[in-house]
């Protein structure tokens, strides 16, 4: 993931989070796991974007 675009990571995290909302009714613990993975990807993408922007 060192060479990937931070915007792509942020968009992927949003899609994972939306997917987690769709599976919320079926499995609550699966929802929590996928939601936190999306949240971690979102934070990672923002940090990477911030580092790239500030040098």
TIBA-7443 format. One line per field, with one value per residue: z, y, x of N, C-alpha, C in turn; residue number from 0. Coordinates in nm, 4 decimals, always signed. Layout:
n.up = [Z;...];
n.north = [Y;...];
n.east = [X;...];
ca.up = [Z;...];
ca.north = [Y;...];
ca.east = [X;...];
c.up = [Z;...];
c.north = [Y;...];
c.east = [X;...];
resi = [NUM;...];
% end
This chain:
n.up = [+0.0000;-0.0077;-0.2439;-0.3341;-0.4247;-0.2077;-0.2224;-0.3441;-0.1437;+0.0534;-0.0789;-0.1100;+0.1558;+0.2224;+0.0639;+0.1809;+0.4320;+0.3667;+0.2711;+0.5105;+0.6452;+0.5011;+0.5717;+0.8307;+0.9385;+0.9119;+1.0509;+1.3414;+1.4641;+1.2477;+1.1104;+1.2883;+1.2689;+0.9919;+0.9733;+1.1438;+1.0060;+0.7730;+0.8907;+0.9873;+0.7442;+0.6349;+0.8099;+0.7689;+0.4968;+0.5099;+0.6694;+0.5050;+0.2847;+0.4063;+0.4738;+0.2196;+0.1131;+0.2756;+0.2456];
n.north = [-0.1192;+0.1115;+0.2519;+0.3186;+0.5298;+0.7854;+0.8814;+0.6762;+0.4847;+0.6070;+0.6183;+0.3442;+0.2733;+0.4050;+0.2635;+0.0089;+0.0669;+0.1348;-0.1144;-0.2537;-0.1445;-0.2545;-0.5241;-0.5231;-0.6052;-0.8809;-0.9929;-0.8878;-0.8777;-0.9211;-0.6884;-0.4999;-0.5721;-0.5314;-0.2641;-0.1417;-0.2083;-0.0576;+0.1950;+0.2048;+0.1897;+0.4320;+0.6228;+0.5598;+0.6293;+0.9060;+0.9925;+0.9219;+1.0849;+1.3350;+1.3248;+1.3093;+1.5498;+1.7410;+1.6922];
n.east = [+0.0811;+0.2159;+0.2576;+0.0103;-0.2640;-0.3771;-0.6396;-0.7768;-0.7636;-0.9216;-1.1696;-1.2170;-1.2439;-1.4792;-1.6595;-1.6380;-1.7417;-2.0061;-2.0867;-2.0727;-2.2889;-2.4962;-2.4843;-2.5571;-2.8045;-2.7977;-2.5726;-2.4472;-2.1925;-2.0261;-2.0809;-1.9661;-1.6927;-1.6319;-1.6989;-1.5101;-1.2762;-1.3146;-1.3087;-1.0449;-0.9048;-0.9903;-0.8778;-0.6071;-0.5828;-0.6331;-0.4161;-0.2032;-0.2595;-0.2260;+0.0487;+0.1636;+0.0837;+0.2048;+0.4707];
ca.up = [+0.0000;-0.0058;-0.3700;-0.3751;-0.4149;-0.0856;-0.2540;-0.3701;-0.0143;+0.1198;-0.1481;-0.0758;+0.2937;+0.2209;+0.0080;+0.2823;+0.5366;+0.3126;+0.2707;+0.6483;+0.6803;+0.4363;+0.6389;+0.9724;+0.9802;+0.9105;+1.1508;+1.4087;+1.4865;+1.1154;+1.0866;+1.3664;+1.2117;+0.8624;+0.9982;+1.1969;+0.8964;+0.6916;+0.9677;+0.9880;+0.6098;+0.6176;+0.8839;+0.6987;+0.3750;+0.5460;+0.7142;+0.3866;+0.2086;+0.4806;+0.4606;+0.0832;+0.0880;+0.3523;+0.2113];
ca.north = [+0.0000;+0.2288;+0.3254;+0.3421;+0.6663;+0.8001;+0.9017;+0.5434;+0.4198;+0.6692;+0.5725;+0.2034;+0.2657;+0.4451;+0.1518;-0.0967;+0.1112;+0.1194;-0.2583;-0.2971;-0.1052;-0.3467;-0.6539;-0.4999;-0.6821;-1.0240;-1.0347;-0.7655;-0.8820;-0.9011;-0.5450;-0.4292;-0.6008;-0.4643;-0.1203;-0.0978;-0.2171;+0.0620;+0.3105;+0.2022;+0.2280;+0.5743;+0.6965;+0.5366;+0.7100;+1.0477;+1.0148;+0.9148;+1.2059;+1.4458;+1.3149;+1.3398;+1.6915;+1.8229;+1.6629];
ca.east = [+0.0000;+0.3023;+0.2514;-0.1279;-0.3145;-0.4571;-0.7815;-0.8295;-0.7808;-1.0360;-1.2910;-1.2377;-1.2928;-1.6199;-1.7358;-1.6417;-1.8335;-2.1420;-2.1117;-2.0990;-2.4253;-2.5889;-2.4853;-2.5869;-2.9205;-2.7692;-2.4743;-2.4030;-2.0478;-1.9645;-2.0944;-1.8642;-1.5617;-1.6161;-1.7050;-1.3813;-1.1785;-1.3370;-1.2624;-0.8986;-0.8612;-1.0173;-0.7748;-0.4809;-0.5848;-0.6184;-0.2784;-0.1180;-0.2852;-0.1653;+0.1939;+0.2006;+0.0592;+0.2991;+0.6086];
c.up = [+0.0000;-0.1313;-0.4134;-0.3476;-0.2889;-0.1116;-0.2818;-0.2395;+0.0580;+0.0537;-0.1174;+0.0658;+0.3023;+0.1672;+0.1077;+0.3936;+0.4904;+0.3081;+0.4117;+0.6926;+0.6181;+0.5075;+0.7873;+1.0209;+0.9915;+1.0270;+1.2151;+1.4285;+1.3552;+1.0790;+1.1613;+1.3083;+1.0823;+0.8801;+1.0501;+1.0940;+0.8055;+0.7603;+0.9707;+0.8509;+0.5854;+0.6877;+0.8154;+0.5713;+0.4036;+0.5914;+0.5956;+0.2991;+0.2743;+0.4658;+0.3200;+0.0536;+0.1568;+0.3329;+0.2695];
c.north = [+0.1260;+0.3134;+0.3568;+0.4864;+0.6808;+0.8196;+0.7671;+0.4690;+0.4759;+0.6238;+0.4261;+0.1898;+0.3070;+0.3312;+0.0366;-0.0602;+0.0994;-0.0282;-0.3079;-0.2580;-0.1981;-0.4815;-0.6416;-0.5864;-0.8310;-1.0664;-0.9102;-0.7640;-0.8685;-0.7531;-0.4672;-0.4497;-0.5256;-0.3126;-0.0686;-0.1102;-0.0961;+0.1872;+0.3183;+0.2409;+0.3774;+0.6587;+0.6814;+0.6211;+0.8579;+1.0803;+1.0142;+1.0386;+1.3253;+1.4443;+1.3533;+1.4889;+1.7803;+1.7831;+1.5403];
c.east = [+0.0857;+0.2874;+0.1084;-0.1690;-0.4002;-0.6061;-0.8480;-0.8540;-0.9026;-1.1669;-1.3210;-1.2920;-1.4396;-1.7062;-1.7458;-1.7393;-1.9787;-2.1803;-2.1430;-2.2400;-2.5288;-2.5951;-2.5191;-2.7030;-2.8907;-2.6801;-2.4146;-2.2517;-1.9703;-1.9691;-1.9866;-1.7244;-1.5369;-1.6174;-1.5707;-1.2692;-1.1919;-1.2877;-1.1095;-0.8439;-0.8811;-0.9105;-0.6392;-0.4729;-0.5679;-0.4766;-0.1834;-0.1352;-0.2171;-0.0125;+0.2383;+0.1855;+0.1617;+0.4441;+0.6602];
resi = [0;1;2;3;4;5;6;7;8;9;10;11;12;13;14;15;16;17;18;19;20;21;22;23;24;25;26;27;28;29;30;31;32;33;34;35;36;37;38;39;40;41;42;43;44;45;46;47;48;49;50;51;52;53;54];
% end
